[in-house]
Amino acid sequence: MAAGRVSPGRLRRRLVVAFVLVAGVSAGALAGGSYLMLRQARFDGSLQRAAADARYQLVLAGQFVPLTDTRRADLLASFAQNGRPVLLVTGDVQASDPRYAPAPGPALRDTVAAGQLGFQRTAGAAGSHLLVVGGRIPGSTAELYVVTVEDDLVGDLDQLRTALAVGWVAVVLVAAAVGHTLARRTLEPVGRASRAARAVAEGLLDTRLPVDGRDEFSAWAASFNEMAEALETKIAALSRAQARERRFTADVAHELRTPVTALVAAASLLADQLDALPADGRRAAELLVTDVVRLRRLVEELMEISRLDAGREAVTVRPVDVVALLGGIATARGWADRVSVTGAAPPVGTDPRRLERVLANLLSNAVEHGGGAVRAEVRHTGTALVVDVADQGPGIPAEHLPHLFDRFYKVDPARTGAGSGLGLAIALENARLLGGRLTVDSQPGRGTRFRLDLPTTGGAPCDA
């Protein structure tokens, strides 16, 4: 069996999604964790350098104590010349560079007022990122806050975050491609097995799977091949047995036809002389005549089922009035008082002889086992002609319904009557020849209804 590509299915998509999720989550966790750790380390390093610089600047500012107005101006001018933006708080806040003049927060002010070195990060003008580290100037109550611009640091972290995000996307795309390839290669044996199973189900019993390697799929393929071979052997044996059974049925029916014909002739003569026989002999003769009639009916049904099996039955299509045909069957069989025919439908193109056989079997089954009035309803659905034959009998238990059309199958001795068990099987085969479908619906205590769906176009057969 030639191997082809497996069309994408749910299992493959699930495998790809799982692969992408594992790779994406793992790469995302690694990238995110690395970024957070590096970000914290960079910020901590910047804070340490800023704190050391602030201590040094506080020492330099101590040289301007006492802070008179002139000295404050000189102190701010000195920091401005050195490019170090600071804030001097004596009663009011003075900045050496107005561009970098963030207001110290209450928490920072409280820390500095307690004589400790404190810091805060805040946003400056034009979206700049500022680190403010402050302390009390030695020998004075004035506070000095040194401002450090961290725009370069934040820019570097942004670039790192962008690079990590791009790398994560690349990892996910690569994982999707690798997952798709692995899933396709992994599930290819499953696809071959599915196609092989469908082929076996369609009757190609010689279908086999290639066995390559020693992995689990190879063992699976070998097991499938063994199963297919055993199934092919078993079905071939069953086919041969069925052929032998059909030949035996045909041979028996053929051999019985001549002696049964002679028996029927003799039984007819005996039936004409029943009144002349003594009482004891009359009962035996009546039973003999009845059994000969049953035997003739059985032989006729065996002959018909043999012809159906051999496929030698031709279908002659003619317009048929189904309502009139039902009425004629009921009248001819003496069932007019028990069978009511209702409904109306236009003539349908079909084989009248075979349709009569089907309907006669259904009506006979209903009359024999119904135990009451039988209703035959005909209706036209547009694409099919539907015939319902319903009785008011005791119904059929659900476990018997799947076997009701089997040959020689009888539900119950109380419902067997004089039938051979072939009537419904013959009706089913004839319905199939007409392209129709024969079904049954029954509930114990509510009666039984047989339905024949017959196509009005004479086209393709319905599924039976």
N, C-alpha and C positions, 0 to 999 in steps of 0.2 A: 504493500500500500504506500503510495507516494506521500511523503510528508509535505504539508503546506504550512503556511503561516497561520498562527492562531489569532483570530480576531480578538481585540481587546474586550475583556469581560470584567465583571465586578471583582473577581478574585485578584486579577492582575492590578486593577486600579487600587485595591486595598493594599496590596503588597508595595506598590510604588508609594502610596500615601504614607504607609508605615515607615518605609525606608527614609522618605523625605523628612518625616516628623522626627525620627531618631537623629538623623544627621543634623537637621535644622536646630532642634532643641540642644543637642550636644554642642554644636558650633556656637549657637547663640549664648549658651551658658558660659562657655569658655571665653568668648569675646567680651561678653558683658562683665564677667568677673575680672578679666584682665584690665578692662577699661577702668572699672571702679577702683581696683587696687592701685593702678598707675595714677589715676586722678587724685586719689587720696595722698599718695606719696609726693606728687608734685606740689599739691597745696600745702602739705606739711613742711616740705623743704622750703617753699616760699615763705611760710610763716616763720620758720626758724631763722632764715636770713633777715627777714624784716624785723624780728624781735631783737636780734643781735645789733642790727643797724640802729634801732630805736634806742637801745641802751647807750650806744656810743653817742648818738645825737643828744640824748639827755645830759650826758657828761659835758659835752661842748656847750649846751645851753646854760649849764650851771655857772659858766664863766661870766655870764651877763647879769648875774644876781648882784645886788638887788635890781629888780626889773622896773626901772623908771620908764617914763614914756619914751625917752630917747633910746634907752637900752632895748626896749621892746622893738622899736623901729629898727635898730641896728641888728637885733637878733633875726627878725624876719627878712631883712635885706640880705644878711649873710646866707641864710638858707636859700633865698631866691637866686643869689649869684651861683650857688653850688648846684642848682637844679633839683633841690630837695624840697618838694611841697610839704609844708607842715601847717598845723593849726595850733595857735597859742591861745590858751583859755586862761584869763586872769579874772575876769568878771564878765567880759564879753568875749566873743570868738573872733580871732583875727587870723587870716590866711596869708601865707607867703605867695600863693598862686591862686587867684580867684577861680581858675578852671578846675582845680581840685580842692574843693572846700566842702566835703560832706559833713553833715552835722553828726557829731558823736551821739550814739544812742544812749538811753538811760542806763542800760546794763553796763556798757563800757565806762560811762562816767562814774558809776558806783564802784566799779573795780579799781579805777584809777584813784578815786577819792580815798579808797581803803589803803593806798600806798602800794598797790600791785600793778604789774604790767598787764594791760588788757588789749584785746583786738576785736575787730569786727570787719566783715566783708560787706561791701555795699556797692550800689551802682552810682556812677557819676554821670556827668553831663555827656550827651551824645552816646549813651550806652556803654561807657567805659566801665571796667571792672576794677574796683579799688579795694586795697587792704589797708585798714587803719590800725596802727599800733600806737598806743599812748601810755604815758606814765607821768608821775609828778617830777618836776625839775628839782634836783637836789638843792636843799637850802631854801626852798621857796614853796608856796602853796599853789603856784601856777602849774598848769597842766600843758604838756606838749604832746601832740599827736602827729606821728610821722605817717605820711600817705605814700603807699607803694602802688604803682599802676601795674595790674596783672593782665593787661590786654594780650600780651604776647603769650603768656601761659595759657590763658583761656583759648586763644586762637590755635595753639598747638594741640590742645585737648580736643577742640572741635574737628581739626583735621584727622586726628587719631580716630575719633568716633566715626567720622565719615568713611575712613579707610576700613575700619572694622565692619561697618554696615555693608559696604560694597563687597568685602570678603565674605561676609555671611551670605549675601545673596548669591555670590558665585558658588559657595559651598552647596547651597540648596539646589541651584540649577544643576551642578555636577551630580549631586546625589539623586536628583530626579532622573537624569539621563542614565546613570549607572543602575538605579533601581528599576527603571523601565527595561533596560537590557537584561538584567539578571532575572526579572520576573518573566520576561518573554522566553528566555532560554529555559528557565525552571519549569514554566507551565506548558512548554511545547509538548512534552510527553503527555500531559493531561489532555491537551487538545487532540493529539493523535488518538488517545484512548477514547475520547468522546466521539470522534468521528468513526472509530472502529465499532464502538457500541451501537451507534446509529445504523451503521452498515449491517451489523448482525441483526438488529431489530427489523431492518427492511428485507431480511432474507438472504443477505450475502454471507452465508455461513463459512465461506473459505477466507474470510477476512482475518489477517494476522497482524500483529505489531512487531516492528523490528526490535531485536534485543541487542543493545550495544552497551558494553561495559558491565560493571558489577554493582552498580548503585541500586537504591531502592526502586527507582523507576524501571530498571532493567528486570528486577525480580517481579515487579508488578506486571510488566509486559509478558514475561514468561508465564505467569499465572493466568493472565488473560488468554494467551494462546492455548494453554492447556484447557481452560474452560470452553473456549470457542471450538476446539477440536472435539471435546467430549459432547458439547451441544450438537455439533454437526453430526457426529456418529449417532447420538440418541435420536435426533429428528429424522435422520435417514432410516433408522430402524423403525421408528413410528410410521414413517411414510410407507415403508414396505409392508408393515403390518396392516395399515389402513387399506392399502391396495389389495392385499390378500383378503381382507374382510369384505371389501366391495366385490371382488371377484366371487367370493364364496356366496354372498347374498344374491348376486346375479345368477350364479349357477344353480343355487337352491330354488330360486323363483322360477327359473327356466325349466328345471326338472320337475317341479311340482305342478306346473301349469297344465300339462296333459292329463295326469291322473286326477287333478282337482276338477278339470272340466268334465271328466267322466263321472266323478262323484256328484257334481252338481246336477248332471242329467239324471242320474239315478235317484238323487234326493228329490228332484222335481216330480218324478214318477211316484216316489214314495209319498210325497206330500199330497198328491191327488187321491191316494188310497187310504189316508189316515182314518177317515170315517168308517172304513170297512174293517179296521183292525180292532182286536179286543182291547179293553181298557188298559191292561198292563203293557201290551205291546205298543199302544198308541203313544204313551208318554215317552217311551224309549225312542220311538220313531221321530217324535217332535224334537227331542234333544239332538238326535242325529242330524235332522234337517237344519236346525239352528247352527250347529257346529260346522256343518259343511258350508253354510253361507258365510260364517265368520272366516273359515279357512280360505274361501274364494276371495274375500275382501283382503285378507292378509297377503295372499299371493299377488293380487293386483297392486297393492301398495308397495310390496317388495319390488315388483317389476318397475313401477314408476320411479321409486327412489334410486334403482339401479340405473335407469336411463338418465336421471338427473345427475348422478355421480359421473356418468360417462360423458356428459356434456353433449348428448346427441339430441336434446330437445330443442326444436326450433321455435321461434316466436313469430307469430303472424299477427300483425297490427291491423286492427279495424276499429271504427268508431263503436263504442259500447255505451249504452245507457245503463249506468250502474244501478240506479233506483229500480228500473224495470227488471234488471238481472236478479237483484235481491228478491223482489217479489216473485219472480218465476221460480227461483230455487225453493222458497218457502212453500209455494203452492205445490210444486212437483213432489216435494218430500213429505207433504202432509203436515206442514208446520204452520199453515196460515193462521190457525187459531191461537198460536203461541208467539209468533214472530210479528212484530210491528215494524214497518219500514217507514221512516220519516226523512224529510229533507228533500233537496232538489239540487241538481248539478247538471251542467251541459255534458254531452257525450265526450268521452275521453278515448284517445287512441291507444289501444292496448290489445293484448291477445285475449279474446273472450273466453276461450276454453280454459286457459290457465287462471284467469281472474275468477271464473266460475268455480274452479277447483279450490282456490283460496277461500272464497266467501262461503262455499258449501262446508268446508272443514270448520270454519269459524262458527257458522250457525249450528252445525252438528254438535260441536263441542259445547256451545252454550245451551242447546236444547237438552243434551244428555246429562249435563252436570249442573245446569242452572237451577232446576227445580222450581221454575216460575216463568213469568213472561220474559221474553227476549226482545230487546230494542236494538234495531239497526238504524243508525243515523248517517246520512250522507251529506257532506257539505264541500263547498269549493272555496279554497283559500287564495286563489290567484295563480299560484305556481304548482299547487298540488291538489289532488282530490282525496279527501279524508273520509274513511269509513270506520265508524265505531260500532262494535257489536258488544253489547253489555247484557249481562244476565243478573238475576237476583239471587244467585245461589249462595252457598256458605263461604265462598271466597277461597283463596289459596294462600297458605302461610308464606311469609317472605322468603324463607330459606329454600323454597321450591322454585321460586320465580326464575332464577338464573338458569335452571335446567329444564324449563318447561318445553323448550323447542328441541331438546335432545331426542335422539331416536330411541324408541322403546321406553321412554321415561314416563312413569305414572306416579302421580302425586300420592294417591291414597286408595286403598281398596274400595272405600266408600264412594270414590269419584272415578274409578276406572271404567265402569260399565263394560260394554262389549268391545271397546276399542282396542287396537293393537299397540298404541303408543307412537304411531307413525304419522298420524293425521296432521299434527301441528308442525312436525319436521318437514313434511311435504308442502304444507302451506308456506312455510318460511322459504324453502327453496324456490317455489314458484313465484313468490313475491320478489325475491332477488332477481329472478329472470326478467320480471316486468320492470325492474328498476325501482321497486318500491321498498318500503321499510315496514316491518311488522313488529309491534311492541305489545306489551301486556302490562296492565295495572290492576292489582287486586288487593283487597283488604279482607281479612277474615270477618264474616258477618255482614259484609256490605256488597258482596258480589264481585264479579270480574269483568273487566273491559279490555277487549282486544282492539287495537287500532292499526289500520292499514293506511299508510301514506303513499299515494300513487302519483308520480309526476304527470302533469297534464301535457308536457311537451314531448314525451317519449324520448327524453335525452338520457343523460348519464344516470346510472343507478344511484339510489340513495344508499347510505351506509346502513347495514342491517344491524 
